[in-house]
Amino acid sequence: MKLLKFKLFGDFAHFNQPISNRFRNTYSIIPKPQLLGLIGSIAGLGGNKNNELEPEFYRTLKDVKVYIKSNNYHDKKFVVIYNSMNSYLNNRIDAGPPNVIINEQILLEPNYEIGILLNENNIIHNRIIEYIKNNKSFFPIYLGKNEFFANIQYISLEDYEINLLEEVKCSSIFPFDEFKDNRVNNMKLEMLPIDFNENFKYIYRLMAIPQKECVISFKNPGNLIVTRNNDYYYIF
């Protein structure tokens, strides 16, 4: 297994919180399910086919471990207001599409460092490595919406070790319940989707998003990896 690191960035992003059709908030950071979909697009893995419950990218990549680190510690958001003429916003069969005002949050200049644990002997994993090394993608990649193009930039392919220390400096996101105490200084807490259940519905977990590199005491320090530069990341 190797650790593939790359930069993921763009001008704008919207990672939709499925709360309301008319007020579309965005998560502050790319959730793992959306990240796996983006990696699947890079490797040429498709979505749903023949009404299958699990898309091809998820069947192939669901066991892959990742870390997610924001390079912008303070996320910037703004709101776009526009009219929507989508019929799914109307519950009446005998009426046409309504003219509905949509309020949509947009992330400005999203910028992440992504790490993926991959097996070079796996055909799909090796394809992901080769495409990201060459900063290219099989399908176009987006940051949540088709108009928000994503960019990738290869960083490294390197060895790593499982962490043995209880207290380490960590700048990647991690579950809040991994804290040994309740200190939340320089942390933003957000309920994020981390996986899908058997009905392909989101599984959520309260995640801590460091606003700067912090020294953390972890309950399960073996869930972190350490790189050759002594950087520590939580993988999930």
RANORCOR-V584431 format. One record per run of one state. SS is the DSSP state (H for helix, E for strand, - for the rest). FROM is the first residue (numbers start at 0). LEN is the number of residues. If there is no record, write none. Layout:
BEGIN
ss->[SS & SS]
from->[FROM & FROM]
len->[LEN & LEN]
END
This chain:
BEGIN
ss->[- & E & - & E & - & E & - & E & - & E & - & H & - & H & - & E & - & E & - & H & - & E & - & E & - & H & - & E & - & E & - & E & - & E & - & E & - & E & H & E & - & E & - & E & - & E & - & H & E & - & E & -]
from->[0 & 1 & 9 & 11 & 13 & 15 & 16 & 22 & 24 & 25 & 26 & 31 & 43 & 55 & 61 & 65 & 70 & 75 & 84 & 86 & 89 & 99 & 108 & 110 & 118 & 122 & 133 & 141 & 142 & 148 & 149 & 150 & 158 & 159 & 162 & 166 & 170 & 173 & 175 & 178 & 179 & 186 & 196 & 201 & 210 & 213 & 218 & 220 & 223 & 227 & 231 & 234]
len->[1 & 8 & 2 & 2 & 2 & 1 & 6 & 2 & 1 & 1 & 5 & 12 & 12 & 6 & 4 & 5 & 5 & 9 & 2 & 3 & 10 & 9 & 2 & 8 & 4 & 11 & 8 & 1 & 6 & 1 & 1 & 8 & 1 & 3 & 4 & 4 & 3 & 2 & 3 & 1 & 7 & 10 & 5 & 9 & 3 & 5 & 2 & 3 & 4 & 4 & 3 & 2]
END
